[in-house]
């Protein structure tokens, strides 16, 4: 089962949106690998990206770590880039992190990176997934995980006279539908890492409006996700779904809100910890 595909389409348009979202969030976070981890990695590091999707993390990482071995894992290969669009040492494979990881991967990686699994996990699955991914680490290896607290989403007026009502209402509709996923994860990272035996566990909390220049792009990106979800719900004929005509009307108004100065703000939680050396 692919939980992500239940709520969002896995197609080329969504791939482009996810890449843009990754880049905007990274601009606000300020790093791909936290300096406390980067300083510990060997020159020829083995790095895994779990829930890799389009492998944007690995693509962004490759120029700075030309000698690293880069492995990406995902429950679906649908968004994987074609083989001729991958760095030489990038390898992409299927893996469901909710299931026990193969023993051949135990202790293999200097860094395991994860970003945004919220939409694909139930609250009860977080402890198992953190434990599974901890098994991938070498002694001294690090797990870095980024999750957005979508329950903190606000659509705010960025300048006098900005309108926000439609963007805010659609954001709330999206939030209400996916609350079981969005209400968990970002708050579980630190305690679950500690419970899995990681040490020196720490966390950053970064607001997505930290870099002013990214505000409009992130808001547009989020609206694309919201209306993509809403159209998928309409296609399925789900109870309470809006008609396509109504969605088109609301989408026009939501983008008018953004053009007027409406922008989205929420927090990104970045947690990391290390497997003990012995």
C-alpha positions in Angstrom: 0.0 0.0 0.0 1.2 3.5 -0.9 -0.4 5.9 1.6 0.9 9.0 -0.2 -0.9 8.0 -3.4 -4.2 7.9 -1.5 -4.0 11.7 -1.1 -1.8 13.0 -3.8 -1.1 12.0 -7.4 2.3 10.6 -8.3 2.9 12.3 -11.6 5.3 14.7 -13.3 3.5 17.7 -12.1 3.6 16.5 -8.5 7.3 15.7 -9.0 8.1 19.2 -10.0 6.1 20.6 -7.1 7.9 18.3 -4.6 11.3 19.4 -6.0 10.4 23.1 -5.6 9.0 22.5 -2.1 12.2 20.7 -1.1 14.4 23.6 -2.4 12.2 26.3 -0.7 12.2 24.5 2.7 16.0 23.9 2.4 16.5 27.6 1.8 14.7 28.4 5.0 16.3 25.6 7.0 19.7 26.8 5.8 21.5 23.5 5.3 21.1 20.1 3.7 23.1 18.3 6.4 23.3 19.9 9.9 26.9 21.1 10.6 27.0 18.9 13.7 26.6 15.9 11.4 28.6 17.1 8.4 31.7 17.6 10.5 31.6 13.9 11.5 31.2 12.4 8.0 34.2 10.7 6.3 35.2 11.8 2.8 33.7 8.7 1.2 30.5 8.7 3.2 27.7 6.3 2.7 24.4 8.2 2.8 20.8 7.0 2.5 17.8 9.1 1.8 14.6 7.3 2.9 11.3 8.4 1.4 13.5 9.8 -1.4 10.7 10.4 -3.9 12.4 12.4 -6.8 15.8 12.0 -5.0 16.1 15.8 -4.8 18.1 15.6 -1.5 20.6 13.3 -3.2 20.8 15.5 -6.3 21.4 18.6 -4.2 24.0 16.7 -2.1 26.0 15.2 -4.9 28.1 18.3 -6.0 29.3 18.9 -2.4 30.0 15.2 -1.7 31.4 13.9 -5.0 33.0 10.9 -3.4 29.9 9.8 -1.4 27.9 6.7 -2.1 24.3 7.9 -2.3 21.4 5.5 -1.9 17.7 6.4 -2.1 14.8 4.3 -0.8 11.1 4.8 -1.3 7.9 2.7 -1.1 7.2 3.6 -4.8 9.5 4.1 -7.8 7.0 6.2 -9.6 8.8 9.5 -8.9 12.4 8.2 -9.3 14.4 10.2 -11.9 15.4 8.3 -15.0 18.8 6.5 -14.8 20.5 8.9 -17.1 19.5 11.8 -14.8 21.3 10.4 -11.7 24.9 11.0 -10.5 27.2 8.0 -11.0 27.1 6.9 -7.4 23.3 7.3 -6.8 21.3 4.1 -6.4 17.5 4.1 -6.0 15.6 1.1 -4.6 12.3 0.2 -3.2 11.9 -0.1 0.6 8.9 0.2 2.9 10.4 1.7 6.1 7.4 0.4 8.1 8.6 -3.1 7.5 11.8 -4.7 9.0 14.8 -3.5 7.0 17.0 -6.2 5.4 19.8 -7.4 7.6 22.2 -6.8 4.8 21.6 -3.0 5.4 22.3 -3.1 9.1 25.2 -0.8 10.1 25.8 0.4 6.5 25.4 4.1 6.6 27.2 7.1 8.0 24.0 9.2 7.5 20.4 8.3 7.1 18.3 11.3 6.0 14.5 11.6 6.0 12.2 14.4 5.1 8.4 14.6 5.2 7.0 11.1 5.8 4.0 12.6 7.7 1.5 12.0 5.0 2.6 8.3 4.7 2.6 7.2 8.4 0.0 6.6 11.0 0.7 7.8 14.6 1.3 4.2 15.8 4.0 3.6 13.1 6.5 6.3 14.1 8.3 4.2 16.8 8.8 1.3 14.5 10.0 3.4 11.6 12.6 5.3 13.7 13.8 2.0 15.1 14.1 0.4 11.7 16.1 3.3 10.3 18.4 3.4 13.3 19.4 -0.1 12.4 20.9 1.2 9.1 23.5 3.4 11.0 27.1 2.5 11.4 28.4 3.1 15.0 28.8 6.9 15.2 26.4 7.4 12.2 23.7 10.0 12.3 20.0 10.1 11.6 18.7 13.5 10.4 14.9 13.9 10.0 12.8 16.9 8.9 9.1 17.1 9.4 6.7 20.1 9.0 4.2 20.9 11.7 1.3 21.5 9.4 -1.0 22.0 12.4 0.8 25.4 12.9 -0.1 26.6 9.3 -1.3 30.2 9.1 -2.3 32.1 6.0 -1.3 35.7 6.9 -1.6 39.1 5.2 1.9 40.1 4.1 1.0 43.7 3.5 -2.0 46.1 4.2 -5.0 45.2 2.2 -4.0 41.6 1.5 -6.9 39.1 1.4 -6.6 35.7 2.9 -10.1 34.2 3.3 -10.1 31.7 0.5 -6.5 30.5 0.9 -7.1 30.2 4.6 -10.4 28.2 4.1 -8.8 25.8 1.6 -5.9 25.3 3.9 -8.2 24.5 6.8 -10.2 22.1 4.6 -6.9 20.2 3.7 -5.8 20.2 7.3 -9.1 18.8 8.6 -9.0 16.0 6.0 -5.5 14.9 6.8 -5.4 15.7 10.5 -4.7 12.1 11.6 -1.4 12.3 9.7 -0.5 15.9 10.3 -1.1 15.8 14.0 1.9 13.5 14.6 5.5 13.0 13.6 7.1 16.4 14.0 6.5 16.1 17.8 7.7 12.4 17.9 11.2 12.8 16.5 13.2 13.6 19.6 11.6 11.1 22.0 11.5 8.3 19.4 15.2 8.8 18.5 16.1 8.6 22.2 13.9 5.5 22.6 15.7 3.9 19.7 19.0 4.3 21.5 20.4 7.4 19.7 22.5 9.8 21.7 23.2 13.5 21.4 19.7 14.0 20.1 18.9 17.6 19.3 16.3 19.6 17.3 16.0 22.8 15.4 12.6 24.6 14.8 12.6 26.9 11.8 9.8 29.1 10.6 9.1 28.9 6.8 8.9 32.6 6.5 12.5 33.1 7.7 13.7 33.9 4.2 11.3 36.6 3.0 12.0 36.0 -0.7 10.6 32.5 -0.5 7.2 33.4 1.0 5.2 33.7 -2.2 6.7 30.7 -3.9 6.0 28.5 -0.9 2.5 29.7 -0.7 1.8 29.0 -4.4 3.5 25.6 -3.9 1.2 24.8 -1.0 -1.9 25.9 -2.9 -0.9 23.5 -5.8 -0.8 20.7 -3.2 -4.1 21.6 -1.7 -6.0 21.9 -5.0 -4.3 18.7 -6.3 -5.6 16.9 -3.3 -9.1 18.4 -3.7 -9.3 17.4 -7.3 -8.2 13.9 -6.5 -10.9 13.7 -3.8 -13.5 15.0 -6.4 -12.4 12.4 -8.9 -12.9 9.7 -6.4 -16.4 11.0 -5.6 -15.6 11.1 -1.9 -18.2 12.4 0.5 -18.1 16.2 0.9 -16.0 16.6 -2.3 -16.4 19.9 -4.1 -17.3 20.0 -7.7 -14.6 20.7 -10.3 -16.4 24.0 -11.2 -16.4 25.1 -7.6 -12.7 24.2 -7.3 -11.8 26.2 -10.3 -13.6 29.2 -8.8 -11.9 28.8 -5.4 -8.5 28.3 -7.0 -8.8 31.6 -8.9 -9.7 33.4 -5.7 -6.9 31.7 -3.7 -4.3 32.9 -6.2 -5.8 36.4 -6.0 -5.2 36.2 -2.2 -1.6 35.3 -2.9 -1.1 38.1 -5.4 -2.6 40.5 -2.9 0.1 39.5 -0.3 -1.3 36.5 1.5 1.5 34.1 2.5 1.7 30.8 4.4 3.7 30.2 7.6 4.4 27.0 9.6 7.3 25.4 11.4 9.8 22.9 10.2 11.2 20.6 12.9 14.7 19.1 12.2 15.9 16.5 14.6 19.1 14.5 14.6 20.9 12.0 16.7 23.9 9.6 16.6 24.3 5.9 17.1 26.7 5.2 20.0 30.2 4.4 18.9 30.1 1.1 21.0 
